[in-house]
Amino acid sequence: MKKSSILFFLILSFSSFFSCSKDENATIPYVYVNFYIQPNSTLYQKLTTIGGWEYITGGYNGIVVYRASQDEFVAFDRACPYDYKNGCRIVVESSFTTCIDSCCSSRFLLNDGSPFNGPATVSLKKYKTYYDGNNLHVSN
């Protein structure tokens, strides 16, 4: 019985050790997102061209909308999946095709949100987009 207690203690200690590390499988908390914008209007000047982007209020930590082609837009939460609780936001880099987390320096591609550098191994949280040629609907 004494050996089983020691084994239990070791297993508990071992699992506690790993639970203190950042959990990349943790899901960024759900925040209701449902809005429309007109990306060709003067209010969203950066979205009028392919490769353009805009920061929008909403989501868990803000949203970045990126124009991937004439008729395709993608939208991602600005919270880094590596450590979303730190309050940092991803920012679009000068190349306009990548973004970087200001705390952990993880980099992501704006066309699909996938990580390509840094400690993050999980893609940015993506929101649904629907573009009818005039209005862009972003939702979850």
TIVO-2410 file (N, C-alpha, C; in nm, 3 decimals):
# residues 140
REC num residu      c1      c2      c3 atome chaine
REC   1      M   0.082  -0.119   0.000     N      A
REC   1      M   0.000   0.000   0.000    CA      A
REC   1      M   0.087   0.125   0.000     C      A
REC   2      K   0.198   0.118   0.063     N      A
REC   2      K   0.287   0.232   0.069    CA      A
REC   2      K   0.344   0.265  -0.069     C      A
REC   3      K   0.378   0.163  -0.147     N      A
REC   3      K   0.431   0.185  -0.281    CA      A
REC   3      K   0.325   0.248  -0.371     C      A
REC   4      S   0.201   0.210  -0.358     N      A
REC   4      S   0.095   0.268  -0.441    CA      A
REC   4      S   0.073   0.415  -0.405     C      A
REC   5      S   0.090   0.451  -0.281     N      A
REC   5      S   0.077   0.591  -0.240    CA      A
REC   5      S   0.189   0.675  -0.299     C      A
REC   6      I   0.309   0.618  -0.299     N      A
REC   6      I   0.423   0.689  -0.357    CA      A
REC   6      I   0.403   0.706  -0.508     C      A
REC   7      L   0.357   0.599  -0.573     N      A
REC   7      L   0.332   0.605  -0.716    CA      A
REC   7      L   0.225   0.709  -0.748     C      A
REC   8      F   0.118   0.714  -0.670     N      A
REC   8      F   0.011   0.813  -0.688    CA      A
REC   8      F   0.068   0.955  -0.673     C      A
REC   9      F   0.150   0.975  -0.571     N      A
REC   9      F   0.210   1.106  -0.548    CA      A
REC   9      F   0.300   1.148  -0.664     C      A
REC  10      L   0.377   1.055  -0.718     N      A
REC  10      L   0.464   1.085  -0.830    CA      A
REC  10      L   0.385   1.122  -0.956     C      A
REC  11      I   0.279   1.046  -0.981     N      A
REC  11      I   0.195   1.076  -1.098    CA      A
REC  11      I   0.128   1.212  -1.082     C      A
REC  12      L   0.080   1.241  -0.963     N      A
REC  12      L   0.016   1.371  -0.937    CA      A
REC  12      L   0.117   1.484  -0.953     C      A
REC  13      S   0.236   1.466  -0.902     N      A
REC  13      S   0.341   1.569  -0.913    CA      A
REC  13      S   0.381   1.590  -1.058     C      A
REC  14      F   0.394   1.481  -1.132     N      A
REC  14      F   0.433   1.488  -1.272    CA      A
REC  14      F   0.328   1.562  -1.354     C      A
REC  15      S   0.201   1.531  -1.332     N      A
REC  15      S   0.095   1.598  -1.408    CA      A
REC  15      S   0.082   1.745  -1.367     C      A
REC  16      S   0.108   1.777  -1.243     N      A
REC  16      S   0.103   1.917  -1.198    CA      A
REC  16      S   0.214   1.998  -1.262     C      A
REC  17      F   0.330   1.937  -1.280     N      A
REC  17      F   0.442   2.005  -1.342    CA      A
REC  17      F   0.407   2.049  -1.483     C      A
REC  18      F   0.344   1.963  -1.560     N      A
REC  18      F   0.311   1.996  -1.697    CA      A
REC  18      F   0.187   2.084  -1.709     C      A
REC  19      S   0.102   2.086  -1.609     N      A
REC  19      S  -0.016   2.171  -1.617    CA      A
REC  19      S   0.017   2.317  -1.598     C      A
REC  20      C   0.137   2.349  -1.551     N      A
REC  20      C   0.177   2.487  -1.531    CA      A
REC  20      C   0.228   2.552  -1.659     C      A
REC  21      S   0.255   2.475  -1.761     N      A
REC  21      S   0.304   2.532  -1.885    CA      A
REC  21      S   0.187   2.585  -1.967     C      A
REC  22      K   0.217   2.668  -2.066     N      A
REC  22      K   0.113   2.724  -2.151    CA      A
REC  22      K   0.045   2.610  -2.227     C      A
REC  23      D  -0.085   2.616  -2.232     N      A
REC  23      D  -0.162   2.511  -2.298    CA      A
REC  23      D  -0.207   2.560  -2.434     C      A
REC  24      E  -0.139   2.516  -2.539     N      A
REC  24      E  -0.174   2.561  -2.672    CA      A
REC  24      E  -0.303   2.499  -2.722     C      A
REC  25      N  -0.355   2.400  -2.652     N      A
REC  25      N  -0.483   2.343  -2.692    CA      A
REC  25      N  -0.599   2.414  -2.625     C      A
REC  26      A  -0.570   2.509  -2.537     N      A
REC  26      A  -0.676   2.585  -2.473    CA      A
REC  26      A  -0.744   2.671  -2.579     C      A
REC  27      T  -0.872   2.679  -2.572     N      A
REC  27      T  -0.949   2.754  -2.669    CA      A
REC  27      T  -0.966   2.898  -2.621     C      A
REC  28      I  -0.944   2.991  -2.712     N      A
REC  28      I  -0.971   3.131  -2.680    CA      A
REC  28      I  -1.120   3.141  -2.648     C      A
REC  29      P  -1.156   3.205  -2.538     N      A
REC  29      P  -1.296   3.209  -2.496    CA      A
REC  29      P  -1.390   3.262  -2.605     C      A
REC  30      Y  -1.508   3.205  -2.609     N      A
REC  30      Y  -1.610   3.243  -2.706    CA      A
REC  30      Y  -1.664   3.382  -2.672     C      A
REC  31      V  -1.664   3.468  -2.770     N      A
REC  31      V  -1.727   3.599  -2.761    CA      A
REC  31      V  -1.814   3.612  -2.886     C      A
REC  32      Y  -1.939   3.648  -2.868     N      A
REC  32      Y  -2.032   3.660  -2.979    CA      A
REC  32      Y  -1.983   3.766  -3.078     C      A
REC  33      V  -1.974   3.728  -3.205     N      A
REC  33      V  -1.932   3.818  -3.312    CA      A
REC  33      V  -2.036   3.811  -3.423     C      A
REC  34      N  -2.090   3.926  -3.462     N      A
REC  34      N  -2.190   3.932  -3.568    CA      A
REC  34      N  -2.202   4.077  -3.614     C      A
REC  35      F  -2.128   4.113  -3.719     N      A
REC  35      F  -2.136   4.251  -3.767    CA      A
REC  35      F  -2.117   4.255  -3.918     C      A
REC  36      Y  -2.157   4.368  -3.976     N      A
REC  36      Y  -2.142   4.393  -4.118    CA      A
REC  36      Y  -2.058   4.519  -4.137     C      A
REC  37      I  -1.973   4.518  -4.238     N      A
REC  37      I  -1.903   4.638  -4.280    CA      A
REC  37      I  -1.908   4.645  -4.431     C      A
REC  38      Q  -1.883   4.763  -4.484     N      A
REC  38      Q  -1.874   4.781  -4.630    CA      A
REC  38      Q  -1.727   4.808  -4.662     C      A
REC  39      P  -1.654   4.702  -4.700     N      A
REC  39      P  -1.510   4.715  -4.718    CA      A
REC  39      P  -1.466   4.807  -4.831     C      A
REC  40      N  -1.556   4.843  -4.921     N      A
REC  40      N  -1.521   4.934  -5.030    CA      A
REC  40      N  -1.552   5.079  -4.998     C      A
REC  41      S  -1.600   5.105  -4.876     N      A
REC  41      S  -1.631   5.243  -4.837    CA      A
REC  41      S  -1.505   5.313  -4.788     C      A
REC  42      T  -1.514   5.444  -4.778     N      A
REC  42      T  -1.399   5.524  -4.730    CA      A
REC  42      T  -1.372   5.502  -4.581     C      A
REC  43      L  -1.463   5.440  -4.510     N      A
REC  43      L  -1.441   5.411  -4.367    CA      A
REC  43      L  -1.336   5.302  -4.347     C      A
REC  44      Y  -1.320   5.217  -4.447     N      A
REC  44      Y  -1.226   5.105  -4.440    CA      A
REC  44      Y  -1.129   5.113  -4.558     C      A
REC  45      Q  -1.060   5.223  -4.568     N      A
REC  45      Q  -0.972   5.254  -4.681    CA      A
REC  45      Q  -0.870   5.143  -4.709     C      A
REC  46      K  -0.815   5.084  -4.603     N      A
REC  46      K  -0.712   4.981  -4.621    CA      A
REC  46      K  -0.769   4.853  -4.684     C      A
REC  47      L  -0.899   4.830  -4.670     N      A
REC  47      L  -0.961   4.708  -4.724    CA      A
REC  47      L  -1.001   4.721  -4.871     C      A
REC  48      T  -0.983   4.838  -4.931     N      A
REC  48      T  -1.025   4.855  -5.070    CA      A
REC  48      T  -0.932   4.787  -5.169     C      A
REC  49      T  -0.813   4.747  -5.123     N      A
REC  49      T  -0.719   4.679  -5.213    CA      A
REC  49      T  -0.686   4.539  -5.162     C      A
REC  50      I  -0.653   4.450  -5.253     N      A
REC  50      I  -0.612   4.315  -5.216    CA      A
REC  50      I  -0.485   4.324  -5.132     C      A
REC  51      G  -0.483   4.251  -5.023     N      A
REC  51      G  -0.371   4.257  -4.929    CA      A
REC  51      G  -0.390   4.361  -4.821     C      A
REC  52      G  -0.499   4.433  -4.828     N      A
REC  52      G  -0.529   4.535  -4.727    CA      A
REC  52      G  -0.590   4.473  -4.602     C      A
REC  53      W  -0.584   4.544  -4.493     N      A
REC  53      W  -0.632   4.492  -4.365    CA      A
REC  53      W  -0.684   4.607  -4.279     C      A
REC  54      E  -0.768   4.575  -4.183     N      A
REC  54      E  -0.819   4.672  -4.086    CA      A
REC  54      E  -0.836   4.603  -3.952     C      A
REC  55      Y  -0.814   4.678  -3.845     N      A
REC  55      Y  -0.847   4.631  -3.711    CA      A
REC  55      Y  -0.991   4.672  -3.682     C      A
REC  56      I  -1.068   4.579  -3.628     N      A
REC  56      I  -1.208   4.603  -3.595    CA      A
REC  56      I  -1.228   4.568  -3.448     C      A
REC  57      T  -1.309   4.646  -3.379     N      A
REC  57      T  -1.343   4.616  -3.241    CA      A
REC  57      T  -1.433   4.494  -3.237     C      A
REC  58      G  -1.408   4.404  -3.141     N      A
REC  58      G  -1.492   4.286  -3.125    CA      A
REC  58      G  -1.409   4.163  -3.094     C      A
REC  59      G  -1.475   4.051  -3.085     N      A
REC  59      G  -1.407   3.926  -3.052    CA      A
REC  59      G  -1.353   3.927  -2.911     C      A
REC  60      Y  -1.258   3.840  -2.885     N      A
REC  60      Y  -1.199   3.831  -2.751    CA      A
REC  60      Y  -1.099   3.943  -2.728     C      A
REC  61      N  -1.018   3.974  -2.831     N      A
REC  61      N  -0.912   4.073  -2.813    CA      A
REC  61      N  -0.899   4.165  -2.935     C      A
REC  62      G  -1.011   4.187  -3.004     N      A
REC  62      G  -1.008   4.263  -3.127    CA      A
REC  62      G  -1.003   4.169  -3.246     C      A
REC  63      I  -1.031   4.221  -3.364     N      A
REC  63      I  -1.036   4.140  -3.486    CA      A
REC  63      I  -0.954   4.211  -3.593     C      A
REC  64      V  -0.883   4.132  -3.672     N      A
REC  64      V  -0.817   4.185  -3.791    CA      A
REC  64      V  -0.886   4.122  -3.911     C      A
REC  65      V  -0.929   4.208  -4.005     N      A
REC  65      V  -0.992   4.163  -4.129    CA      A
REC  65      V  -0.891   4.187  -4.240     C      A
REC  66      Y  -0.871   4.086  -4.324     N      A
REC  66      Y  -0.771   4.089  -4.431    CA      A
REC  66      Y  -0.838   4.057  -4.563     C      A
REC  67      R  -0.808   4.135  -4.666     N      A
REC  67      R  -0.864   4.109  -4.799    CA      A
REC  67      R  -0.766   4.021  -4.877     C      A
REC  68      A  -0.801   3.895  -4.890     N      A
REC  68      A  -0.713   3.797  -4.955    CA      A
REC  68      A  -0.722   3.803  -5.107     C      A
REC  69      S  -0.838   3.840  -5.160     N      A
REC  69      S  -0.856   3.855  -5.305    CA      A
REC  69      S  -0.971   3.954  -5.326     C      A
REC  70      Q  -1.007   3.976  -5.451     N      A
REC  70      Q  -1.114   4.073  -5.479    CA      A
REC  70      Q  -1.244   4.038  -5.405     C      A
REC  71      D  -1.275   3.909  -5.395     N      A
REC  71      D  -1.401   3.866  -5.335    CA      A
REC  71      D  -1.386   3.782  -5.209     C      A
REC  72      E  -1.264   3.773  -5.155     N      A
REC  72      E  -1.243   3.689  -5.038    CA      A
REC  72      E  -1.179   3.768  -4.924     C      A
REC  73      F  -1.241   3.756  -4.808     N      A
REC  73      F  -1.190   3.819  -4.686    CA      A
REC  73      F  -1.174   3.712  -4.579     C      A
REC  74      V  -1.078   3.732  -4.490     N      A
REC  74      V  -1.063   3.646  -4.373    CA      A
REC  74      V  -1.060   3.737  -4.251     C      A
REC  75      A  -1.104   3.682  -4.138     N      A
REC  75      A  -1.107   3.760  -4.013    CA      A
REC  75      A  -1.056   3.671  -3.900     C      A
REC  76      F  -0.966   3.725  -3.820     N      A
REC  76      F  -0.905   3.652  -3.709    CA      A
REC  76      F  -0.911   3.734  -3.582     C      A
REC  77      D  -0.922   3.664  -3.470     N      A
REC  77      D  -0.910   3.731  -3.341    CA      A
REC  77      D  -0.766   3.775  -3.324     C      A
REC  78      R  -0.746   3.886  -3.258     N      A
REC  78      R  -0.610   3.937  -3.239    CA      A
REC  78      R  -0.541   3.877  -3.117     C      A
REC  79      A  -0.606   3.784  -3.049     N      A
REC  79      A  -0.545   3.714  -2.936    CA      A
REC  79      A  -0.456   3.603  -2.988     C      A
REC  80      C  -0.335   3.595  -2.935     N      A
REC  80      C  -0.242   3.490  -2.976    CA      A
REC  80      C  -0.282   3.359  -2.907     C      A
REC  81      P  -0.297   3.250  -2.980     N      A
REC  81      P  -0.336   3.123  -2.918    CA      A
REC  81      P  -0.231   3.066  -2.824     C      A
REC  82      Y  -0.108   3.114  -2.831     N      A
REC  82      Y  -0.003   3.063  -2.742    CA      A
REC  82      Y  -0.029   3.105  -2.597     C      A
REC  83      D  -0.067   3.230  -2.577     N      A
REC  83      D  -0.096   3.279  -2.442    CA      A
REC  83      D  -0.196   3.394  -2.453     C      A
REC  84      Y  -0.322   3.360  -2.477     N      A
REC  84      Y  -0.424   3.462  -2.500    CA      A
REC  84      Y  -0.459   3.542  -2.376     C      A
REC  85      K  -0.424   3.493  -2.259     N      A
REC  85      K  -0.461   3.561  -2.135    CA      A
REC  85      K  -0.371   3.679  -2.101     C      A
REC  86      N  -0.262   3.698  -2.174     N      A
REC  86      N  -0.166   3.803  -2.139    CA      A
REC  86      N  -0.210   3.943  -2.183     C      A
REC  87      G  -0.316   3.955  -2.261     N      A
REC  87      G  -0.366   4.086  -2.302    CA      A
REC  87      G  -0.296   4.144  -2.424     C      A
REC  88      C  -0.195   4.077  -2.476     N      A
REC  88      C  -0.125   4.127  -2.594    CA      A
REC  88      C  -0.210   4.100  -2.718     C      A
REC  89      R  -0.181   4.174  -2.823     N      A
REC  89      R  -0.254   4.158  -2.948    CA      A
REC  89      R  -0.157   4.134  -3.063     C      A
REC  90      I  -0.206   4.061  -3.162     N      A
REC  90      I  -0.126   4.048  -3.283    CA      A
REC  90      I  -0.137   4.181  -3.359     C      A
REC  91      V  -0.029   4.217  -3.426     N      A
REC  91      V  -0.027   4.338  -3.508    CA      A
REC  91      V   0.023   4.301  -3.646     C      A
REC  92      V  -0.032   4.366  -3.747     N      A
REC  92      V   0.008   4.340  -3.885    CA      A
REC  92      V   0.146   4.399  -3.908     C      A
REC  93      E   0.234   4.319  -3.969     N      A
REC  93      E   0.370   4.366  -3.997    CA      A
REC  93      E   0.374   4.446  -4.127     C      A
REC  94      S   0.484   4.512  -4.150     N      A
REC  94      S   0.498   4.602  -4.265    CA      A
REC  94      S   0.485   4.529  -4.400     C      A
REC  95      S   0.503   4.397  -4.402     N      A
REC  95      S   0.486   4.321  -4.526    CA      A
REC  95      S   0.340   4.311  -4.566     C      A
REC  96      F   0.250   4.333  -4.471     N      A
REC  96      F   0.104   4.322  -4.489    CA      A
REC  96      F   0.057   4.182  -4.521     C      A
REC  97      T   0.143   4.082  -4.510     N      A
REC  97      T   0.102   3.943  -4.533    CA      A
REC  97      T   0.120   3.859  -4.407     C      A
REC  98      T   0.181   3.918  -4.305     N      A
REC  98      T   0.204   3.848  -4.179    CA      A
REC  98      T   0.168   3.938  -4.062     C      A
REC  99      C   0.149   3.874  -3.948     N      A
REC  99      C   0.126   3.949  -3.825    CA      A
REC  99      C   0.208   3.884  -3.714     C      A
REC 100      I   0.232   3.959  -3.608     N      A
REC 100      I   0.317   3.913  -3.499    CA      A
REC 100      I   0.251   3.944  -3.366     C      A
REC 101      D   0.268   3.852  -3.271     N      A
REC 101      D   0.220   3.877  -3.135    CA      A
REC 101      D   0.322   3.966  -3.066     C      A
REC 102      S   0.276   4.072  -3.006     N      A
REC 102      S   0.367   4.170  -2.946    CA      A
REC 102      S   0.435   4.121  -2.819     C      A
REC 103      C   0.391   4.010  -2.761     N      A
REC 103      C   0.454   3.957  -2.640    CA      A
REC 103      C   0.546   3.839  -2.668     C      A
REC 104      C   0.495   3.734  -2.730     N      A
REC 104      C   0.575   3.612  -2.747    CA      A
REC 104      C   0.647   3.608  -2.882     C      A
REC 105      S   0.621   3.704  -2.969     N      A
REC 105      S   0.684   3.715  -3.102    CA      A
REC 105      S   0.647   3.602  -3.197     C      A
REC 106      S   0.536   3.534  -3.172     N      A
REC 106      S   0.488   3.434  -3.269    CA      A
REC 106      S   0.439   3.508  -3.393     C      A
REC 107      R   0.468   3.450  -3.509     N      A
REC 107      R   0.426   3.511  -3.636    CA      A
REC 107      R   0.324   3.420  -3.704     C      A
REC 108      F   0.229   3.485  -3.775     N      A
REC 108      F   0.121   3.414  -3.841    CA      A
REC 108      F   0.102   3.470  -3.981     C      A
REC 109      L   0.059   3.384  -4.074     N      A
REC 109      L   0.024   3.427  -4.209    CA      A
REC 109      L  -0.117   3.484  -4.206     C      A
REC 110      L  -0.138   3.598  -4.270     N      A
REC 110      L  -0.270   3.660  -4.269    CA      A
REC 110      L  -0.369   3.594  -4.363     C      A
REC 111      N  -0.323   3.521  -4.464     N      A
REC 111      N  -0.418   3.460  -4.556    CA      A
REC 111      N  -0.493   3.342  -4.494     C      A
REC 112      D  -0.431   3.272  -4.395     N      A
REC 112      D  -0.501   3.159  -4.333    CA      A
REC 112      D  -0.483   3.150  -4.181     C      A
REC 113      G  -0.405   3.240  -4.121     N      A
REC 113      G  -0.388   3.242  -3.976    CA      A
REC 113      G  -0.290   3.141  -3.921     C      A
REC 114      S  -0.221   3.068  -4.008     N      A
REC 114      S  -0.131   2.963  -3.960    CA      A
REC 114      S  -0.001   3.022  -3.904     C      A
REC 115      P   0.052   2.959  -3.798     N      A
REC 115      P   0.178   3.006  -3.739    CA      A
REC 115      P   0.296   2.960  -3.824     C      A
REC 116      F   0.401   3.042  -3.832     N      A
REC 116      F   0.521   2.998  -3.905    CA      A
REC 116      F   0.650   3.032  -3.831     C      A
REC 117      N   0.640   3.098  -3.717     N      A
REC 117      N   0.760   3.130  -3.642    CA      A
REC 117      N   0.720   3.161  -3.498     C      A
REC 118      G   0.804   3.124  -3.402     N      A
REC 118      G   0.778   3.154  -3.262    CA      A
REC 118      G   0.722   3.033  -3.190     C      A
REC 119      P   0.684   3.052  -3.065     N      A
REC 119      P   0.639   2.939  -2.985    CA      A
REC 119      P   0.499   2.887  -3.020     C      A
REC 120      A   0.416   2.968  -3.084     N      A
REC 120      A   0.279   2.923  -3.116    CA      A
REC 120      A   0.281   2.814  -3.222     C      A
REC 121      T   0.200   2.712  -3.201     N      A
REC 121      T   0.186   2.604  -3.300    CA      A
REC 121      T   0.041   2.589  -3.345     C      A
REC 122      V  -0.047   2.672  -3.292     N      A
REC 122      V  -0.189   2.668  -3.324    CA      A
REC 122      V  -0.224   2.794  -3.403     C      A
REC 123      S  -0.311   2.780  -3.503     N      A
REC 123      S  -0.353   2.894  -3.586    CA      A
REC 123      S  -0.435   2.995  -3.506     C      A
REC 124      L  -0.442   3.115  -3.559     N      A
REC 124      L  -0.526   3.219  -3.499    CA      A
REC 124      L  -0.673   3.175  -3.505     C      A
REC 125      K  -0.750   3.223  -3.411     N      A
REC 125      K  -0.894   3.193  -3.410    CA      A
REC 125      K  -0.959   3.265  -3.528     C      A
REC 126      K  -1.025   3.187  -3.613     N      A
REC 126      K  -1.082   3.241  -3.737    CA      A
REC 126      K  -1.233   3.260  -3.721     C      A
REC 127      Y  -1.282   3.371  -3.776     N      A
REC 127      Y  -1.425   3.397  -3.779    CA      A
REC 127      Y  -1.478   3.374  -3.920     C      A
REC 128      K  -1.605   3.344  -3.931     N      A
REC 128      K  -1.669   3.323  -4.061    CA      A
REC 128      K  -1.684   3.458  -4.131     C      A
REC 129      T  -1.664   3.457  -4.262     N      A
REC 129      T  -1.688   3.578  -4.341    CA      A
REC 129      T  -1.773   3.543  -4.462     C      A
REC 130      Y  -1.859   3.636  -4.498     N      A
REC 130      Y  -1.940   3.622  -4.619    CA      A
REC 130      Y  -1.946   3.759  -4.687     C      A
REC 131      Y  -1.903   3.764  -4.811     N      A
REC 131      Y  -1.900   3.890  -4.886    CA      A
REC 131      Y  -1.994   3.880  -5.005     C      A
REC 132      D  -2.088   3.975  -5.016     N      A
REC 132      D  -2.185   3.971  -5.125    CA      A
REC 132      D  -2.152   4.070  -5.236     C      A
REC 133      G  -2.033   4.126  -5.234     N      A
REC 133      G  -1.994   4.223  -5.334    CA      A
REC 133      G  -2.006   4.367  -5.283     C      A
REC 134      N  -2.079   4.384  -5.173     N      A
REC 134      N  -2.097   4.516  -5.114    CA      A
REC 134      N  -2.074   4.512  -4.963     C      A
REC 135      N  -2.141   4.418  -4.897     N      A
REC 135      N  -2.131   4.406  -4.751    CA      A
REC 135      N  -2.051   4.282  -4.713     C      A
REC 136      L  -1.969   4.297  -4.610     N      A
REC 136      L  -1.894   4.186  -4.554    CA      A
REC 136      L  -1.955   4.152  -4.419     C      A
REC 137      H  -1.999   4.028  -4.404     N      A
REC 137      H  -2.056   3.981  -4.278    CA      A
REC 137      H  -1.951   3.898  -4.208     C      A
REC 138      V  -1.921   3.933  -4.083     N      A
REC 138      V  -1.824   3.860  -4.000    CA      A
REC 138      V  -1.902   3.807  -3.881     C      A
REC 139      S  -1.886   3.676  -3.854     N      A
REC 139      S  -1.961   3.615  -3.745    CA      A
REC 139      S  -1.888   3.489  -3.696     C      A
REC 140      N  -1.942   3.433  -3.587     N      A
REC 140      N  -1.889   3.304  -3.541    CA      A
REC 140      N  -1.998   3.201  -3.539     C      A
***
